[in-house]
Amino acid sequence: MSTAGEKTGRIQLLKDTLAKAKSEDRAALVAYLPAGFPTVDGAIEAVKAVVEGGADVVEVGLPHSDPVLDGAIIQTADDIALRGGVKIADVLRTVREAHAATGAPVLVMTYWNPIDRYGVERFASELAEAGGAGCILPDLPVQESALWREHAEKHGLATVFVVAPSSKDERLATITAAGSGFVYAASLMGVTGTRESVGNQAQDLVERTRATPGARDGLPVCVGLGVSNAVQAKEVAAFADGVIVGSAFVKLLLDAPDLPAGLAAVRALAGELAEGVRRS
């Protein structure tokens, strides 16, 4: 175990990866996949497949019984993972093995309750030890995040907060000042899922977030919710630092007749999206 003050987390790798994409005049491709779906080993293989296809950053979802931000596709996958008995140890193993195999920055996307029950210091320490780059915490109010941020910083982990079109400028300023790694901009009000269009709200939200003091210090803004194909990825890449895709990958795994077919499908989609995020 790391000693107090020793930073083993990969926040710098996350920052470097986003900066590299920017230097190549493109948005970063951020892929979301839940741990334990379709199995623990299957999820690790799926993470490898999306990175092989072209994803720059991976979010590993910690399955939750009441995923309020997630739509039907991810809820279905979470349910399969939970019925399969997935535990936090499996999530950490997924991070460890996926990062070791790909070298990509891997974050955990989780609701606050599992971390709170597991122990904040313990979770931060073990996530860093596993080579994790940080956490995306969609339901942790920034005003109540000091304890988590203290431990995340100590262990070299990013704290990514979620903003929405309804977020007032004052709240955006608070979040960009407190957050690290990047800001997750939800493109619309609602839950995750694939959609016909991503909408104008996303561009306005990115511009407002970038105008805050924290973002002016270089905190990237990545957009998620609704992106499912290369055309949409290109649309979002025109104004965002990163394009986050989750439900489209999960749906391919859900619909596949077997795991090898699912892995081939997510690898191919990642390749298409990686082309889409190139601006030129």
C-alpha positions in Angstrom: 0.0 0.0 0.0 1.1 3.5 -0.7 2.2 5.7 2.2 0.5 8.9 3.1 1.4 11.7 0.7 2.6 9.3 -2.0 0.7 9.9 -5.3 0.3 6.7 -7.2 -2.8 7.6 -9.2 -2.7 8.5 -12.9 -4.2 12.0 -13.0 -1.1 13.2 -14.9 -1.6 10.5 -17.5 -5.2 11.7 -17.9 -4.0 15.3 -18.3 -1.3 14.3 -20.8 -3.7 12.2 -22.8 -6.2 15.1 -23.2 -3.4 17.5 -24.0 -2.0 15.2 -26.6 -5.4 15.0 -28.3 -5.7 18.8 -28.3 -2.2 19.1 -29.8 -3.4 16.8 -32.7 -6.3 19.1 -33.3 -8.9 16.6 -32.2 -11.2 15.8 -29.3 -10.3 12.9 -27.1 -12.5 9.8 -27.3 -13.7 8.8 -23.9 -15.5 5.4 -23.7 -17.7 4.2 -20.8 -18.2 0.5 -20.0 -19.6 -1.0 -16.8 -17.5 -3.4 -14.7 -18.8 -6.9 -14.4 -20.8 -6.8 -17.7 -21.3 -9.2 -19.3 -18.9 -10.7 -16.8 -15.9 -9.3 -14.9 -13.4 -10.9 -17.4 -15.7 -9.9 -20.3 -15.7 -6.2 -19.2 -11.9 -6.2 -19.0 -11.7 -7.6 -22.5 -14.3 -4.9 -23.6 -12.1 -2.1 -22.2 -9.1 -3.5 -24.1 -11.2 -3.7 -27.3 -12.4 0.0 -27.1 -8.8 1.2 -26.6 -7.5 -1.0 -29.4 -10.2 0.6 -31.6 -9.1 4.1 -30.7 -10.5 5.3 -27.4 -8.1 7.6 -25.5 -9.7 7.4 -22.0 -11.9 4.8 -20.4 -14.6 5.2 -17.7 -15.3 2.0 -15.8 -18.8 2.1 -14.3 -19.3 0.8 -10.8 -22.7 -0.9 -11.1 -25.4 0.5 -8.9 -28.9 -0.6 -8.0 -30.4 2.8 -8.6 -28.4 4.5 -11.3 -30.3 7.8 -11.5 -28.2 9.3 -14.4 -28.3 6.1 -16.5 -30.9 5.1 -19.1 -32.4 1.7 -19.8 -29.4 0.3 -21.7 -26.8 0.9 -18.9 -29.4 0.0 -16.2 -29.8 -3.4 -18.0 -26.1 -3.9 -18.0 -25.7 -2.9 -14.4 -28.5 -5.3 -13.4 -26.7 -8.2 -15.2 -23.4 -7.2 -13.4 -25.1 -7.0 -10.0 -26.9 -10.4 -10.5 -23.5 -11.8 -11.4 -22.2 -10.7 -8.0 -19.9 -7.9 -9.0 -18.1 -6.3 -6.1 -15.9 -3.2 -5.6 -12.9 -5.5 -5.7 -13.9 -6.6 -9.2 -14.2 -2.9 -10.3 -10.7 -2.2 -9.0 -9.4 -5.4 -10.7 -11.0 -4.2 -13.9 -9.2 -0.8 -13.6 -5.9 -2.5 -12.8 -5.9 -5.1 -15.6 -7.4 -2.7 -18.2 -4.8 0.0 -17.4 -1.9 -2.5 -17.3 -2.9 -4.0 -20.7 -3.6 -0.7 -22.5 -1.6 2.0 -20.8 -4.7 4.3 -21.1 -6.0 6.4 -18.3 -8.9 4.6 -16.6 -11.4 6.4 -14.3 -14.2 4.9 -12.2 -17.7 6.4 -12.7 -19.7 5.8 -9.5 -22.4 7.2 -7.4 -21.3 8.4 -4.0 -23.0 5.8 -1.7 -20.7 2.8 -2.6 -17.6 4.9 -1.9 -19.0 6.2 1.3 -19.8 2.7 2.5 -16.5 1.3 1.4 -14.5 4.0 3.1 -13.3 7.2 1.3 -9.6 6.8 2.2 -9.7 3.1 1.4 -11.3 3.5 -2.0 -9.0 6.4 -3.0 -5.9 4.5 -1.9 -6.9 1.2 -3.6 -8.0 3.0 -6.8 -4.7 4.8 -7.0 -2.9 1.5 -6.3 -4.8 -0.1 -9.2 -3.5 2.6 -11.5 -6.7 4.5 -11.7 -6.7 8.1 -13.0 -9.7 9.3 -10.9 -13.4 9.3 -10.3 -16.5 10.7 -12.0 -19.0 11.4 -9.3 -22.4 12.4 -10.8 -24.3 12.7 -7.6 -21.7 14.1 -5.2 -22.6 17.8 -4.5 -19.4 19.9 -4.8 -20.2 21.5 -1.5 -20.0 18.1 0.2 -16.9 16.9 -1.7 -14.0 18.2 0.5 -13.3 14.9 2.2 -13.2 13.0 -1.1 -11.1 15.7 -2.9 -8.6 15.7 0.0 -8.0 11.9 -0.4 -8.1 12.1 -4.2 -5.5 14.8 -4.3 -3.3 12.9 -1.8 -3.4 9.8 -4.0 -3.0 11.5 -7.4 -6.6 11.0 -8.6 -8.8 13.3 -10.6 -12.2 14.4 -9.3 -14.6 14.9 -12.3 -17.9 16.6 -11.6 -20.9 16.6 -13.9 -22.5 19.8 -15.2 -25.8 20.1 -17.0 -27.5 22.7 -19.2 -29.5 23.7 -16.2 -26.3 24.5 -14.2 -26.2 28.3 -13.4 -22.9 30.1 -14.1 -22.2 30.4 -10.4 -22.4 26.7 -10.0 -20.2 26.1 -13.1 -17.6 28.4 -11.5 -17.7 26.4 -8.2 -17.3 23.1 -10.0 -14.4 24.1 -12.3 -12.6 25.5 -9.2 -13.1 22.3 -7.3 -12.8 19.7 -10.1 -9.7 18.2 -11.7 -8.9 16.1 -14.8 -11.9 17.4 -16.8 -15.4 18.6 -16.5 -18.2 16.1 -17.7 -20.8 18.2 -19.5 -24.1 16.4 -19.9 -25.3 17.4 -23.3 -29.0 17.6 -22.3 -31.3 17.2 -19.4 -32.2 13.5 -18.9 -30.5 10.1 -18.6 -27.9 8.4 -20.7 -28.8 6.7 -24.0 -28.4 7.0 -27.7 -30.2 9.8 -29.4 -30.9 11.2 -32.9 -29.2 14.5 -32.1 -27.0 15.9 -29.4 -28.5 19.4 -29.5 -27.4 23.0 -29.2 -27.5 23.0 -25.4 -24.2 21.1 -25.3 -22.3 23.8 -27.2 -23.7 26.6 -25.0 -22.9 24.6 -21.8 -19.3 24.0 -23.0 -18.9 27.7 -23.8 -20.3 28.8 -20.4 -18.1 26.3 -18.6 -15.0 27.4 -20.4 -15.8 31.0 -19.5 -15.4 30.2 -15.8 -12.1 31.0 -14.0 -11.3 27.3 -13.3 -11.7 26.3 -16.9 -9.7 29.2 -18.1 -6.8 27.6 -16.2 -7.0 24.8 -18.8 -9.5 22.3 -17.3 -10.8 20.4 -20.4 -14.6 20.0 -21.0 -15.8 16.7 -22.3 -19.4 16.1 -23.5 -21.5 13.0 -22.9 -25.1 11.8 -23.1 -26.5 10.9 -26.5 -23.4 10.5 -28.7 -23.6 7.2 -30.5 -22.1 7.5 -34.0 -19.2 9.2 -35.9 -21.4 12.0 -37.2 -22.5 13.0 -33.7 -18.9 12.6 -32.5 -17.7 15.0 -35.2 -20.4 17.5 -34.3 -19.4 17.5 -30.6 -15.7 17.4 -31.3 -16.1 20.8 -33.1 -16.6 22.5 -29.7 -15.6 20.1 -26.9 -12.2 18.8 -25.7 -13.5 15.2 -25.4 -16.5 13.1 -26.6 -17.9 10.6 -24.1 -19.7 7.5 -25.5 -21.2 4.9 -23.3 -24.7 3.5 -24.2 -23.8 2.8 -27.8 -20.9 0.5 -26.7 -23.0 -1.2 -24.0 -25.9 -1.8 -26.5 -23.5 -3.6 -28.9 -22.5 -5.9 -26.1 -26.1 -6.5 -25.1 -27.2 -7.2 -28.6 -24.2 -9.5 -29.6 -24.8 -13.2 -29.9 -21.6 -13.9 -27.9 -18.6 -12.1 -26.4 -16.2 -12.3 -29.3 -18.9 -10.7 -31.6 -19.5 -8.0 -29.0 -15.8 -7.2 -28.7 -15.4 -7.0 -32.4 -18.4 -4.6 -32.6 -17.2 -2.3 -29.9 -13.7 -2.3 -31.4 -15.2 -1.3 -34.8 -17.4 1.4 -33.3 -14.4 2.9 -31.4 -12.6 3.0 -34.7 -15.4 4.9 -36.3 -15.7 7.3 -33.4 -12.0 7.9 -33.3 -12.2 9.1 -36.9 -15.2 11.2 -36.1 -13.4 13.2 -33.3 -10.8 14.4 -35.7 -11.7 18.0 -36.6 -9.8 18.4 -39.9 
